[in-house]
Amino acid sequence: MMIQKKSWAGTLTKKYGRYWYKFKSNKISLVGLGVIVFVAVIAIFAPWITPYPTSAGLYVNFSQQKLPPSLAHPFGTDEFGRDLLTRVAFGFRYSLTLVAVVLSISVAPGVVLGLIAGYYVNRWFSAVIMRIADVFVAVPPLLLALSVASVLTPSAINAMMAVSLAWWPWYTRLVYSIASSLRNEDYVKAAELVGASPTHIMFKEIFPNALGSILTKVTLDAGWVILIGAALSYVGLGAQAPTPDLGTMISEGSQYLPASWWISIFPACAIVAVILGFNLLGDGVNDMFSSSIK
Amino acid sequence: MIARVLPGDPARLALGPRAPQQAVDALRAELHLNDPIFVQYWYWLSGVFTGNWGISLFTQRNVLIDVSEFLPATVELILAAAIIDLALAIPLGMLAGRMANTFVDNTVRIISYIGIAIPAFVVAIILQLTLGYGLHIFPIIGRLDQSIQPPPRITGLYVIDGLITGNFSVAANALWHLVLPAFALALGPIAQEARILRSSVVENLNKDYTLAEISHGLPERIITLKYLMKPSLIPMITIYALDISSQIANAFLIELIFNWPGFSRYGLNAMLSKDLNAIVATVMVAGIMFVVANTIVDLVVSYLDPRIRFQAESEE
């Protein structure tokens, strides 16, 4: 039993160890990974590790209103006397949920459509898929997300839907360009010759070769999703009060600038840290999959 | 189109919840809202070409008039941002590329990592706080000081109008008001483009033709500025076009924060009050800007890359 376990771990390291070795050779991307893991841990365990968990909800304590940063409240308190450190920690929950939901909703259909359009490159539906994607790409993602979110009832779920709608075409275009060039490779021709089904070719022959680019884009996009989500929240189309949301906190806090700067500056720093983390991580993932040695 | 499919009755929204049902029905008929969606689309499309872009439910005017009133302010802002963008991204990227893996390169890298990660509206708030409130170097809001009359309207761009009509003090004041919002808009693109330019400079430095130039003993300045810059700019310029065309959306929040009376603020208000004709116009203007920016960039790229030019000529 022990031996079997060991060999399983052995193959795993053999297969992924090379990627990990490449990833960790870039110290900056390790920092990014550290930041994201740190933020994720805070987000998951927020109710248990924050000093004032009640501040995350409808909690009012006017005697503690707008206190500057101190030992008791490291990030200060907001206009309702809620602890900002606690609210930032809970705000991470929304940001990370947004990333997870948006990317899981938009990447899968985007990739599948791209595979179909790329593999059947000369068929009419390929052109239809790509022209529809082009229309979505021509409108800036923030504008598309804003206009969709504005006609829906403002809520966290609808904000996620709106951002997802703006996101899928980029994956379709990415996968299309890879798939349409790979379909002329010899191994795809060979698979066709032995009678492999189109589904097999798309998902087993072409998809694994596009996976690196897709994963790189996913990690790099995570930062952008948070940026757009924050912009939606800033104008009031994201998560609604009293849910702690970093974008909403910045916009509400900006009313009390410059006297009570901590109300909006600390959430802003938190957003910058998460986006920075994802960008650094994305660079590491990019190095991991790119074959060229830099 | 998308806006029409989603729930919410535009006529009801325009008249408010307490308007009588007959008035709502009358407005529905007037706006052709009872017709099938393709008929509505036809009405809208024929309106676009005859100058009837529909009535804004919010300002009660033809949307086209609203667009022509508010767009110049945004165009001025985006142009200023585009100029700042190029003026900073190219030197930063070239410098970092030529001095790859040195102190300079690392500094530029840190600047660009942070520049990409900071949302534009946060940059705007920080600039307002430090250079506006704190140091009083730049004005905080608006296009002009309140005591100054806007120049006669020729293009609608205050800086250019001021220069044409000889009101240099007005032009200078307008320019002064442009600096902070334009820089807030430009920072993200600068950071992104500087990094792209850096990596293509590093790539081209190792190409045979650069080695040939070096071995011929050409001065480093000429190699960098004449032979290295042109091919290296191509990937950056493509991203530049995308960045410029998405600036209209980024300007939403910037115009809000700087109280800039422009088209993006108008569009944002339209969205928040579900003013459908105005939303559609906003999306359409953004689409037009996308096409224009990309066309210009295609021309620039064919100037920079002779291979594309010759290919096009040989096909004719």
Boltz contact constraints between the chains, C-beta under 6 A:
constraints:
  - contact:
      token1: [A, 138]
      token2: [B, 287]
      max_distance: 6.0
  - contact:
      token1: [A, 138]
      token2: [B, 290]
      max_distance: 6.0
  - contact:
      token1: [A, 139]
      token2: [B, 283]
      max_distance: 6.0
  - contact:
      token1: [A, 139]
      token2: [B, 286]
      max_distance: 6.0
  - contact:
      token1: [A, 140]
      token2: [B, 246]
      max_distance: 6.0
  - contact:
      token1: [A, 140]
      token2: [B, 249]
      max_distance: 6.0
  - contact:
      token1: [A, 140]
      token2: [B, 286]
      max_distance: 6.0
  - contact:
      token1: [A, 142]
      token2: [B, 249]
      max_distance: 6.0
  - contact:
      token1: [A, 143]
      token2: [B, 249]
      max_distance: 6.0
  - contact:
      token1: [A, 143]
      token2: [B, 286]
      max_distance: 6.0
  - contact:
      token1: [A, 146]
      token2: [B, 271]
      max_distance: 6.0
  - contact:
      token1: [A, 147]
      token2: [B, 271]
      max_distance: 6.0
  - contact:
      token1: [A, 147]
      token2: [B, 279]
      max_distance: 6.0
  - contact:
      token1: [A, 150]
      token2: [B, 271]
      max_distance: 6.0
  - contact:
      token1: [A, 151]
      token2: [B, 3]
      max_distance: 6.0
  - contact:
      token1: [A, 151]
      token2: [B, 6]
      max_distance: 6.0
  - contact:
      token1: [A, 151]
      token2: [B, 8]
      max_distance: 6.0
  - contact:
      token1: [A, 227]
      token2: [B, 119]
      max_distance: 6.0
  - contact:
      token1: [A, 230]
      token2: [B, 119]
      max_distance: 6.0
  - contact:
      token1: [A, 231]
      token2: [B, 253]
      max_distance: 6.0
  - contact:
      token1: [A, 234]
      token2: [B, 121]
      max_distance: 6.0
  - contact:
      token1: [A, 254]
      token2: [B, 125]
      max_distance: 6.0
  - contact:
      token1: [A, 258]
      token2: [B, 129]
      max_distance: 6.0
  - contact:
      token1: [A, 258]
      token2: [B, 133]
      max_distance: 6.0
  - contact:
      token1: [A, 268]
      token2: [B, 122]
      max_distance: 6.0
  - contact:
      token1: [A, 272]
      token2: [B, 117]
      max_distance: 6.0
  - contact:
      token1: [A, 272]
      token2: [B, 118]
      max_distance: 6.0
  - contact:
      token1: [A, 275]
      token2: [B, 117]
      max_distance: 6.0
  - contact:
      token1: [A, 276]
      token2: [B, 117]
      max_distance: 6.0
  - contact:
      token1: [A, 279]
      token2: [B, 116]
      max_distance: 6.0
